[in-house]
Amino acid sequence: MKKLLVLVCIGLFAFSFDVSAQTTAALDTVAAKSYVGKYKMKDSPFEEIIVTLKDGKLNGEAVGQGSAELAPTKETDIFEVVGYDGKLEFVRNENKMVTKIKLTMQGSTMEGEKQP
């Protein structure tokens, strides 16, 4: 009976570990450097979004509106805008360079071009 109880506990631990590993994505800080920069927004309540990398975390600042952490998701180049129920997608060109962003919040999608 004790062996069965131990096996059940191990199984529950392994299951919970697997579930948490699937819901949390790690930020690849080398790849994240390609996201850093200023993005000029079109049809948006703010002119610019500035993306920075500090202490291994991405941060997005909508100039004049505030800032938020950009948390990685399971999908490459898509980040959760923490605290704002939004997502930010970094769009790459045919050369795999980040050229723009798509910010989706409150049912609206806004785009911004990366500035040189």
GIDA-V152565 format. One record per run of one state. SS is the DSSP state (H for helix, E for strand, - for the rest). FROM is the first residue (numbers start at 0). TO is the last residue. If there is no record, write none. Layout:
{{SS:FROM:TO} {SS:FROM:TO}}
//
This chain:
{{-:0:0} {H:1:22} {-:23:27} {H:28:31} {-:32:35} {E:36:41} {-:42:46} {E:47:53} {-:54:55} {E:56:61} {-:62:64} {E:65:71} {-:72:76} {E:77:80} {-:81:84} {E:85:91} {-:92:96} {E:97:104} {-:105:106} {E:107:113} {-:114:115}}
//
